[in-house]
Amino acid sequence: MAQAQNDQMLNLLRDTIVSLVRKDGPDLSARQLGVFLTCYLQDGAHTVRGLAQDLNVSKPAITRALDRLGELDLARRKVDPLDRRSVLVQRTLKGSAFLREMRSLMSEATTGAVKPTAKTGRGTVERMNVRRIAG
């Protein structure tokens, strides 16, 4: 029973990621997505040091992920006015829109927009006018 539930969650994750890959939008690595979701789903101020500790990765790895998120305008860094040695991570409007899109894709996958394919029997989210992006 637990195996089937785990497979269902993995299929939901897969369907969501496949939908993101097919959309004309940001292409994030697992680490970048982990940093993004931590910043947007956990309340409070986020720092490079704090994110590194929370995710159990190095500060340079967080910095590289934030560099990419900054290029895509999904997050931005700002010097902490109370401690100029510290860097705060801020949410952006584009990042909030991306999070809403992710929620929508996951919702579609969980509410029946997931259809089994003839070849694999596994679910895929069917969408009209989907463009595959090279990557």
RAKA-V118223 format. One record per backbone hydrogen bond with DSSP energy under -0.5 kcal/mol. CO is the residue of the C=O (numbers start at 1). NH is the residue of the N-H. Records with the same first field share a line. If there is no record, write none. Layout:
BEGIN
CO->NH  NH
END
This chain:
BEGIN
1->5
2->6
3->7
4->8
5->9
6->10
7->11
8->12
9->13
10->14
11->15
12->16
13->17
14->18
15->19
16->20
17->21
18->22
19->23
21->133
22->131
23->25
26->28
29->33
30->34
31->35
32->36
33->37
34->38
35->39
36->40
37->41
38->42
41->43
46->89
47->51
48->52
49->53
50->54
51->55
52->56  57
58->62
59->63
60->64
61->65
62->66
63->67
64->68
65->69
66->70
67->71
68->72
69->74  75
70->73
73->95
74->92
76->90
78->88
80->83
83->86
86->80
87->48
88->78  90
89->46
90->76
92->96
93->97
94->98
95->99
96->100
97->101
98->102
99->103
100->104
101->105
102->106
103->107
104->108
105->109
106->110
107->111
108->113
113->115  126
115->124
117->121
122->117
124->115  126
125->127
127->130
END
